[in-house]
């Protein structure tokens, strides 16, 4: 049987060669594939590239795609994502649906082009509608599942994955597993069904599905009874050439998850994944060079890697690049550039970047000093679970004396309207607020109540319109008579009670005047945990 197949492949290669010699351009591409796979001929990658180039020169779109894949995957030529993207675009402009699909992947993963998820989604939709490609339909489903270039829609994702899985498409099966794992388009998450789908996808040939299975048995901290199994699954994925599998296998070696710790070997796998264009692997490699983990410390190399990863649009990588400019890691210190990068990553929801931006505003490095903004950014980052931001706020919480009194009042304002920076700033600069600030000295409880009332009145002006009538009545009271004083005190207590409720409900209380004794400095974020990348 094998002999018959061998003879058949050899004959096919000969026929492709004859057809190519007679001027059939399509046969050039088919013959090139024979040389790539070693079917009927000795494997010769350089010869395959030459044939694909010849077909490209004849405007054969399959030749352009094949040559683009060679540059993308470093098959017979040096890896060159930009050249690959140009070839895909050239074929896409000629209407080839598979080229449109490949171009979409370039936009999604920033391979050779600037990251643009909106363009990626449009390319996938066009490839699906014009070419009817199931691969394109699956990519559209992933976009709906992850909110890539389109509003997230779990129901649509589940429906499209279900349709593709009926045809046995490996990525559709994997997507269905993702829906069951995350509870998208279903009543509730079902890990058992997720594992079943991942297993089917893996058996159908999906390399990333092996990593998905590993993710189901090991968490981000590596604390699981199935570490050995997870390691083997990551290894299986890596052996199939999956960039995510290679990165996560590197993580296992770096952390000693399911195997003996071997940082040098882990870095080797980071290199492999980075060469395949995995942004998190590139960033992890940058951390290794920055700290001398498994490689000789090289700040310039680290900066280059962080810059390369940041260009791929990952907010964590953008934040890390900002840290390089903040600390002068492989580049001249530039606080303004650091703040700009933190802002860019913060706008994308990165908690570490939001915290670091708060530090910039607190110290006035790279931006105009604004304690109020610093407070709001730390509060926002703390809500997202950032420990450095919580530390900053905790240090502020321990402020004593009049500064703490002021902190409690202003904290209530920040808690209620954290995004309204400019409005809060203008309100805090009103004369109405300056006078109460002068009342902080002394132990007169009445003055302290007045201060609380004035602060809360400003909160009312910004967001609690329903209390304006009471505030107006309070302002009209003149404490000349005993009954008037009693009424005034009653209203004082009413508003003071409301303020204290706001303070008690706040997760953090911050101090805005006295500089904390110690603040967390921006740190490199190590994106080397096995995160569940789905694309």
MARKOL-842586 format. One line per 2 residues: number of its first residue (from 1); their letters; for each residue x, z, y negated of C-alpha. Coordinates in nm, 2 decimals, decimal comma. Layout:
BEGIN
NUM = A = X/Z/Y | ...;
This chain:
BEGIN
1 = XX = 0,00/0,00/0,00 | 0,28/0,10/-0,24;
3 = XX = 0,47/-0,22/-0,15 | 0,16/-0,43/-0,23;
5 = XX = 0,12/-0,26/-0,56 | 0,49/-0,31/-0,64;
7 = XX = 0,47/-0,68/-0,56 | 0,15/-0,71/-0,77;
9 = XX = 0,31/-0,54/-1,07 | 0,62/-0,76/-1,04;
11 = XX = 0,40/-1,07/-1,02 | 0,20/-0,96/-1,32;
13 = XX = 0,51/-0,91/-1,53 | 0,63/-1,26/-1,43;
15 = XX = 0,30/-1,41/-1,54 | 0,31/-1,22/-1,87;
17 = XX = 0,65/-1,36/-1,93 | 0,55/-1,71/-1,85;
19 = XX = 0,24/-1,69/-2,08 | 0,46/-1,54/-2,36;
21 = XX = 0,70/-1,83/-2,32 | 0,41/-2,07/-2,36;
23 = XX = 0,31/-1,91/-2,69 | 0,05/-1,66/-2,58;
25 = XX = 0,10/-1,37/-2,83 | -0,12/-1,12/-2,65;
27 = XX = 0,11/-1,15/-2,34 | 0,39/-1,03/-2,55;
29 = XX = 0,21/-0,69/-2,59 | 0,12/-0,68/-2,22;
31 = XX = 0,48/-0,75/-2,12 | 0,60/-0,49/-2,36;
33 = XX = 0,38/-0,23/-2,19 | 0,54/-0,33/-1,85;
35 = XX = 0,88/-0,25/-1,99 | 0,76/0,08/-2,13;
37 = XX = 0,62/0,19/-1,80 | 0,87/0,02/-1,58;
39 = XX = 0,59/-0,17/-1,40 | 0,72/-0,48/-1,22;
41 = XX = 1,05/-0,47/-1,43 | 1,32/-0,22/-1,49;
43 = XX = 1,22/0,02/-1,77 | 1,37/-0,10/-2,10;
45 = XX = 1,23/0,07/-2,42 | 1,44/-0,14/-2,65;
47 = XX = 1,31/-0,46/-2,49 | 0,96/-0,33/-2,53;
49 = XX = 1,01/-0,26/-2,90 | 1,15/-0,62/-2,95;
51 = XX = 0,84/-0,77/-2,78 | 0,61/-0,55/-2,99;
53 = XX = 0,80/-0,66/-3,31 | 0,77/-1,02/-3,21;
55 = XX = 0,39/-0,98/-3,16 | 0,36/-0,80/-3,50;
57 = XX = 0,53/-1,08/-3,67 | 0,26/-1,31/-3,53;
59 = XX = -0,01/-1,08/-3,68 | -0,13/-0,95/-3,34;
61 = XX = -0,30/-0,62/-3,41 | -0,24/-0,47/-3,06;
63 = XX = 0,13/-0,54/-3,12 | 0,12/-0,36/-3,45;
65 = XX = -0,05/-0,06/-3,29 | 0,19/-0,05/-3,00;
67 = XX = 0,49/-0,08/-3,24 | 0,34/0,19/-3,46;
69 = XX = 0,31/0,42/-3,15 | 0,67/0,36/-3,07;
71 = XX = 0,77/0,48/-3,42 | 0,53/0,77/-3,40;
73 = XX = 0,65/0,89/-3,06 | 1,01/0,78/-3,09;
75 = XX = 0,99/0,53/-2,80 | 1,29/0,31/-2,81;
77 = XX = 1,34/0,37/-3,18 | 1,40/0,67/-3,41;
79 = XX = 1,08/0,85/-3,51 | 0,94/0,73/-3,83;
81 = XX = 0,59/0,84/-3,92 | 0,58/0,65/-4,25;
83 = XX = 0,65/0,32/-4,07 | 0,40/0,40/-3,80;
85 = XX = 0,13/0,47/-4,07 | 0,21/0,14/-4,24;
87 = XX = 0,17/-0,05/-3,92 | -0,16/0,12/-3,84;
89 = XX = -0,29/0,04/-4,19 | -0,19/-0,32/-4,16;
91 = XX = -0,39/-0,35/-3,84 | -0,68/-0,15/-3,98;
93 = XX = -0,70/-0,38/-4,28 | -0,75/-0,66/-4,03;
95 = XX = -1,04/-0,48/-3,88 | -0,90/-0,34/-3,56;
97 = XX = -1,11/-0,03/-3,47 | -0,83/0,14/-3,27;
99 = XX = -0,59/0,10/-3,56 | -0,85/0,25/-3,79;
101 = XX = -0,87/0,55/-3,55 | -0,49/0,59/-3,55;
103 = XX = -0,48/0,57/-3,93 | -0,74/0,84/-3,94;
105 = XX = -0,52/1,06/-3,73 | -0,23/1,00/-3,97;
107 = XX = -0,45/1,11/-4,27 | -0,57/1,42/-4,08;
109 = XX = -0,23/1,54/-3,97 | -0,03/1,41/-4,27;
111 = XX = 0,18/1,17/-4,05 | 0,36/0,93/-4,28;
113 = XX = 0,09/0,97/-4,55 | -0,05/1,24/-4,77;
115 = XX = -0,29/1,47/-4,59 | -0,65/1,36/-4,67;
117 = XX = -0,92/1,50/-4,44 | -1,19/1,31/-4,62;
119 = XX = -1,02/0,97/-4,56 | -0,96/1,08/-4,20;
121 = XX = -1,33/1,15/-4,14 | -1,42/0,81/-4,30;
123 = XX = -1,17/0,63/-4,07 | -1,31/0,80/-3,76;
125 = XX = -1,67/0,71/-3,86 | -1,57/0,35/-3,93;
127 = XX = -1,40/0,32/-3,59 | -1,70/0,47/-3,42;
129 = XX = -1,95/0,25/-3,60 | -1,76/-0,07/-3,60;
131 = XX = -1,58/-0,04/-3,26 | -1,80/0,19/-3,06;
133 = XX = -1,49/0,38/-2,95 | -1,57/0,70/-2,76;
135 = XX = -1,24/0,84/-2,88 | -1,35/0,79/-3,24;
137 = XX = -1,69/0,95/-3,17 | -1,50/1,25/-3,02;
139 = XX = -1,28/1,27/-3,33 | -1,59/1,27/-3,55;
141 = XX = -1,73/1,56/-3,33 | -1,41/1,75/-3,39;
143 = XX = -1,45/1,70/-3,76 | -1,79/1,85/-3,75;
145 = XX = -1,67/2,14/-3,53 | -1,38/2,23/-3,76;
147 = XX = -1,53/2,12/-4,10 | -1,25/1,85/-4,14;
149 = XX = -1,34/1,62/-4,42 | -1,71/1,70/-4,38;
151 = XX = -1,93/2,01/-4,39 | -1,91/2,21/-4,06;
153 = XX = -2,20/2,14/-3,83 | -2,18/2,31/-3,49;
155 = XX = -2,51/2,15/-3,37 | -2,39/1,80/-3,44;
157 = XX = -2,05/1,87/-3,28 | -2,21/2,01/-2,96;
159 = XX = -2,44/1,71/-2,93 | -2,16/1,46/-2,97;
161 = XX = -1,93/1,64/-2,74 | -2,20/1,67/-2,48;
163 = XX = -2,26/1,29/-2,50 | -1,89/1,21/-2,45;
165 = XX = -1,85/1,46/-2,17 | -2,11/1,29/-1,97;
167 = XX = -1,88/0,99/-1,97 | -1,59/1,21/-1,85;
169 = XX = -1,39/1,18/-2,18 | -1,12/1,44/-2,17;
171 = XX = -1,13/1,53/-2,54 | -1,51/1,55/-2,54;
173 = XX = -1,48/1,80/-2,24 | -1,23/2,00/-2,43;
175 = XX = -1,45/2,00/-2,74 | -1,74/2,12/-2,54;
177 = XX = -1,52/2,41/-2,42 | -1,44/2,48/-2,78;
179 = XX = -1,81/2,50/-2,87 | -1,88/2,74/-2,58;
181 = XX = -1,58/2,95/-2,68 | -1,67/2,97/-3,05;
183 = XX = -2,05/2,97/-3,01 | -2,10/2,64/-3,19;
185 = XX = -2,43/2,47/-3,12 | -2,52/2,73/-2,86;
187 = XX = -2,71/3,06/-2,88 | -2,39/3,26/-2,82;
189 = XX = -2,03/3,22/-2,71 | -1,97/3,19/-2,34;
191 = XX = -1,61/3,23/-2,24 | -1,68/3,15/-1,88;
193 = XX = -1,83/2,81/-1,96 | -1,55/2,75/-2,21;
195 = XX = -1,29/2,80/-1,93 | -1,48/2,57/-1,70;
197 = XX = -1,49/2,29/-1,96 | -1,12/2,34/-2,05;
199 = XX = -1,04/2,32/-1,68 | -1,23/1,99/-1,64;
201 = XX = -1,06/1,85/-1,95 | -0,72/1,95/-1,81;
203 = XX = -0,79/1,79/-1,48 | -0,90/1,48/-1,67;
205 = XX = -0,56/1,46/-1,82 | -0,58/1,65/-2,15;
207 = XX = -0,24/1,82/-2,21 | -0,38/2,04/-2,49;
209 = XX = -0,65/2,17/-2,26 | -0,38/2,36/-2,06;
211 = XX = -0,29/2,54/-2,39 | -0,66/2,61/-2,45;
213 = XX = -0,68/2,77/-2,11 | -0,38/2,98/-2,19;
215 = XX = -0,54/3,09/-2,51 | -0,83/3,23/-2,31;
217 = XX = -0,60/3,47/-2,12 | -0,36/3,58/-2,40;
219 = XX = -0,44/3,69/-2,75 | -0,23/3,65/-3,07;
221 = XX = -0,04/3,97/-3,01 | 0,05/3,87/-2,66;
223 = XX = -0,11/4,18/-2,51 | -0,29/4,06/-2,19;
225 = XX = -0,27/4,13/-1,82 | -0,24/3,75/-1,76;
227 = XX = 0,08/3,68/-1,96 | 0,25/3,52/-1,67;
229 = XX = -0,05/3,29/-1,61 | -0,06/3,20/-1,98;
231 = XX = 0,31/3,12/-1,98 | 0,27/2,88/-1,68;
233 = XX = -0,03/2,71/-1,85 | 0,17/2,66/-2,18;
235 = XX = 0,46/2,53/-1,97 | 0,22/2,28/-1,80;
237 = XX = 0,10/2,16/-2,14 | 0,45/2,13/-2,27;
239 = XX = 0,56/1,93/-1,97 | 0,29/1,67/-2,05;
241 = XX = 0,44/1,62/-2,39 | 0,18/1,81/-2,59;
243 = XX = 0,32/1,93/-2,92 | 0,10/2,24/-2,93;
245 = XX = 0,20/2,33/-2,58 | 0,57/2,30/-2,67;
247 = XX = 0,53/2,52/-2,97 | 0,34/2,79/-2,78;
249 = XX = 0,59/2,78/-2,50 | 0,86/2,84/-2,76;
251 = XX = 0,65/3,13/-2,89 | 0,65/3,28/-2,54;
253 = XX = 1,03/3,26/-2,51 | 1,07/3,40/-2,86;
255 = XX = 0,84/3,70/-2,80 | 0,90/3,74/-2,42;
257 = XX = 0,54/3,67/-2,33 | 0,51/3,61/-1,96;
259 = XX = 0,88/3,54/-1,93 | 1,22/3,70/-2,02;
261 = XX = 1,28/3,69/-2,39 | 1,51/3,40/-2,48;
263 = XX = 1,50/3,32/-2,86 | 1,75/3,03/-2,83;
265 = XX = 1,54/2,85/-2,57 | 1,23/2,92/-2,78;
267 = XX = 1,38/2,75/-3,08 | 1,46/2,45/-2,86;
269 = XX = 1,09/2,41/-2,79 | 1,01/2,46/-3,16;
271 = XX = 1,24/2,17/-3,22 | 1,06/1,95/-2,96;
273 = XX = 0,72/2,03/-3,11 | 0,85/1,97/-3,47;
275 = XX = 0,99/1,63/-3,37 | 0,64/1,54/-3,26;
277 = XX = 0,50/1,63/-3,60 | 0,35/1,98/-3,53;
279 = XX = 0,33/2,15/-3,87 | 0,33/2,50/-3,74;
281 = XX = 0,63/2,43/-3,52 | 0,81/2,30/-3,83;
283 = XX = 0,73/2,61/-4,02 | 0,82/2,84/-3,73;
285 = XX = 1,15/2,66/-3,71 | 1,19/2,72/-4,08;
287 = XX = 1,14/3,10/-4,03 | 1,41/3,08/-3,75;
289 = XX = 1,66/2,92/-3,98 | 1,58/3,15/-4,27;
291 = XX = 1,64/3,46/-4,06 | 1,90/3,33/-3,82;
293 = XX = 1,67/3,37/-3,51 | 1,82/3,18/-3,22;
295 = XX = 2,02/2,95/-3,46 | 2,28/3,00/-3,72;
297 = XX = 2,13/3,11/-4,05 | 2,08/2,82/-4,28;
299 = XX = 1,88/2,87/-4,60 | 1,90/2,51/-4,71;
301 = XX = 1,77/2,39/-4,37 | 1,49/2,65/-4,38;
303 = XX = 1,39/2,52/-4,73 | 1,38/2,16/-4,61;
305 = XX = 1,17/2,26/-4,31 | 0,92/2,46/-4,52;
307 = XX = 0,90/2,17/-4,77 | 0,83/1,93/-4,49;
309 = XX = 0,56/2,15/-4,34 | 0,40/2,21/-4,68;
311 = XX = 0,37/1,84/-4,73 | 0,15/1,83/-4,43;
313 = XX = -0,11/2,05/-4,61 | -0,11/2,37/-4,41;
315 = XX = -0,17/2,66/-4,66 | 0,06/2,90/-4,47;
317 = XX = 0,34/2,65/-4,50 | 0,27/2,60/-4,87;
319 = XX = 0,28/2,98/-4,92 | 0,62/3,00/-4,73;
321 = XX = 0,76/2,73/-4,96 | 0,65/2,94/-5,26;
323 = XX = 0,84/3,23/-5,11 | 1,15/3,01/-5,10;
325 = XX = 1,12/2,94/-5,47 | 1,05/3,31/-5,54;
327 = XX = 1,36/3,44/-5,35 | 1,58/3,14/-5,39;
329 = XX = 1,59/3,05/-5,03 | 1,78/2,73/-5,01;
331 = XX = 1,68/2,64/-5,36 | 1,72/2,77/-5,72;
333 = XX = 1,48/3,05/-5,80 | 1,18/2,91/-5,99;
335 = XX = 0,90/3,17/-6,04 | 0,67/2,92/-6,21;
337 = XX = 0,69/2,68/-5,91 | 0,64/2,97/-5,67;
339 = XX = 0,32/3,08/-5,85 | 0,19/2,72/-5,85;
341 = XX = 0,24/2,70/-5,48 | 0,08/3,04/-5,42;
343 = XX = -0,22/2,92/-5,63 | -0,24/2,60/-5,43;
345 = XX = -0,24/2,79/-5,10 | -0,47/3,06/-5,23;
347 = XX = -0,73/2,79/-5,33 | -0,72/2,69/-4,96;
349 = XX = -0,80/3,05/-4,86 | -0,46/3,18/-4,74;
351 = XX = -0,47/3,56/-4,76 | -0,09/3,60/-4,80;
353 = XX = -0,08/3,35/-5,08 | -0,36/3,53/-5,26;
355 = XX = -0,17/3,86/-5,23 | 0,15/3,70/-5,35;
357 = XX = -0,03/3,55/-5,65 | -0,15/3,90/-5,73;
359 = XX = 0,21/4,02/-5,73 | 0,29/3,74/-5,97;
361 = XX = 0,02/3,84/-6,21 | 0,10/4,21/-6,19;
363 = XX = 0,47/4,15/-6,27 | 0,41/3,85/-6,50;
365 = XX = 0,65/3,63/-6,30 | 0,58/3,26/-6,33;
367 = XX = 0,25/3,34/-6,50 | 0,12/3,54/-6,79;
369 = XX = 0,09/3,91/-6,70 | -0,27/3,99/-6,62;
371 = XX = -0,33/4,32/-6,44 | -0,70/4,24/-6,41;
373 = XX = -0,63/3,92/-6,22 | -0,37/4,10/-6,00;
375 = XX = -0,63/4,36/-5,91 | -0,89/4,09/-5,82;
377 = XX = -0,65/3,89/-5,61 | -0,54/4,19/-5,42;
379 = XX = -0,89/4,29/-5,36 | -0,98/3,94/-5,24;
381 = XX = -0,67/3,94/-5,01 | -0,75/4,28/-4,87;
383 = XX = -1,10/4,16/-4,78 | -0,94/3,88/-4,58;
385 = XX = -0,74/4,15/-4,39 | -0,40/4,11/-4,56;
387 = XX = -0,20/4,43/-4,50 | 0,03/4,38/-4,80;
389 = XX = -0,26/4,36/-5,04 | -0,41/4,68/-4,88;
391 = XX = -0,08/4,85/-4,93 | -0,07/4,75/-5,30;
393 = XX = -0,42/4,88/-5,35 | -0,35/5,20/-5,16;
395 = XX = -0,05/5,27/-5,38 | -0,28/5,23/-5,68;
397 = XX = -0,54/5,45/-5,53 | -0,30/5,74/-5,53;
399 = XX = -0,26/5,73/-5,91 | -0,33/6,07/-6,08;
401 = XX = -0,47/6,20/-6,41 | -0,62/5,98/-6,67;
403 = XX = -0,49/5,66/-6,51 | -0,69/5,73/-6,20;
405 = XX = -1,00/5,79/-6,42 | -0,95/5,45/-6,58;
407 = XX = -0,88/5,30/-6,24 | -1,21/5,42/-6,09;
409 = XX = -1,41/5,27/-6,38 | -1,23/4,93/-6,38;
411 = XX = -1,23/4,92/-6,00 | -1,61/4,92/-6,01;
413 = XX = -1,61/4,62/-6,24 | -1,36/4,43/-6,02;
415 = XX = -1,56/4,52/-5,71 | -1,88/4,38/-5,85;
417 = XX = -1,75/4,06/-6,01 | -1,40/3,97/-5,86;
419 = XX = -1,41/3,60/-5,95 | -1,52/3,64/-6,32;
421 = XX = -1,16/3,68/-6,45 | -1,22/3,54/-6,80;
423 = XX = -1,55/3,71/-6,85 | -1,41/4,05/-6,75;
425 = XX = -1,11/4,00/-6,97 | -1,32/3,92/-7,27;
427 = XX = -1,55/4,22/-7,20 | -1,26/4,46/-7,16;
429 = XX = -1,13/4,35/-7,50 | -1,45/4,43/-7,68;
431 = XX = -1,44/4,72/-7,93 | -1,71/4,89/-7,73;
433 = XX = -1,45/4,95/-7,45 | -1,15/5,03/-7,67;
435 = XX = -1,31/5,34/-7,81 | -1,39/5,50/-7,47;
437 = XX = -1,03/5,43/-7,37 | -0,92/5,67/-7,64;
439 = XX = -1,14/5,94/-7,49 | -0,93/5,97/-7,18;
441 = XX = -0,72/6,25/-7,32 | -0,85/6,61/-7,27;
443 = XX = -1,07/6,77/-7,02 | -1,40/6,73/-7,20;
445 = XX = -1,65/6,64/-6,93 | -1,89/6,50/-7,18;
447 = XX = -1,63/6,25/-7,30 | -1,56/6,15/-6,95;
449 = XX = -1,93/6,09/-6,89 | -1,95/5,88/-7,20;
451 = XX = -1,65/5,68/-7,08 | -1,82/5,62/-6,74;
453 = XX = -2,14/5,52/-6,92 | -1,97/5,27/-7,15;
455 = XX = -1,79/5,11/-6,86 | -2,10/5,08/-6,66;
457 = XX = -2,29/4,94/-6,96 | -2,04/4,65/-6,96;
459 = XX = -2,10/4,60/-6,60 | -2,47/4,58/-6,68;
461 = XX = -2,40/4,32/-6,95 | -2,23/4,10/-6,70;
463 = XX = -2,43/4,12/-6,38 | -2,71/4,39/-6,40;
465 = XX = -2,96/4,25/-6,65 | -3,23/4,48/-6,52;
467 = XX = -3,06/4,78/-6,67 | -3,03/4,65/-7,02;
469 = XX = -3,34/4,82/-7,14 | -3,21/5,16/-7,03;
471 = XX = -2,87/5,09/-7,18 | -3,04/5,00/-7,51;
473 = XX = -3,24/5,32/-7,51 | -2,93/5,52/-7,44;
475 = XX = -2,75/5,36/-7,73 | -3,04/5,46/-7,97;
477 = XX = -3,03/5,83/-7,88 | -2,88/6,05/-8,15;
479 = XX = -2,78/6,39/-8,01 | -2,89/6,59/-8,32;
481 = XX = -3,17/6,79/-8,15 | -3,16/6,99/-7,83;
483 = XX = -3,43/6,78/-7,66 | -3,24/6,47/-7,76;
485 = XX = -2,92/6,61/-7,62 | -3,11/6,69/-7,30;
487 = XX = -3,24/6,33/-7,28 | -2,89/6,20/-7,35;
489 = XX = -2,74/6,42/-7,07 | -3,01/6,30/-6,83;
491 = XX = -2,93/5,94/-6,89 | -2,56/6,02/-6,88;
493 = XX = -2,60/6,17/-6,53 | -2,82/5,88/-6,42;
495 = XX = -2,57/5,61/-6,51 | -2,28/5,83/-6,39;
497 = XX = -2,45/5,87/-6,06 | -2,49/5,49/-6,03;
499 = XX = -2,12/5,44/-6,12 | -2,01/5,69/-5,86;
501 = XX = -2,22/5,52/-5,59 | -2,04/5,19/-5,67;
503 = XX = -1,71/5,36/-5,65 | -1,79/5,53/-5,32;
505 = XX = -1,91/5,20/-5,17 | -1,59/5,02/-5,28;
507 = XX = -1,33/4,97/-5,01 | -1,05/5,00/-5,25;
509 = XX = -0,99/5,18/-5,58 | -0,71/5,04/-5,79;
511 = XX = -0,50/5,16/-6,08 | -0,45/4,92/-6,37;
513 = XX = -0,21/5,09/-6,60 | 0,06/5,28/-6,42;
515 = XX = 0,28/5,05/-6,22 | 0,28/5,14/-5,85;
517 = XX = 0,59/5,30/-5,72 | 0,63/5,04/-5,45;
519 = XX = 0,46/4,70/-5,41 | 0,48/4,47/-5,12;
521 = XX = 0,70/4,18/-5,20 | 0,61/3,83/-5,08;
523 = XX = 0,72/3,78/-4,72 | 0,76/3,49/-4,49;
525 = XX = 0,46/3,46/-4,28 | 0,55/3,38/-3,92;
527 = XX = 0,30/3,12/-3,79 | 0,44/3,14/-3,44;
529 = XX = 0,15/3,30/-3,26 | -0,04/3,08/-3,03;
531 = XX = -0,32/2,98/-3,25 | -0,59/2,75/-3,12;
533 = XX = -0,52/2,42/-3,28 | -0,79/2,18/-3,17;
535 = X = -0,66/1,85/-3,30;
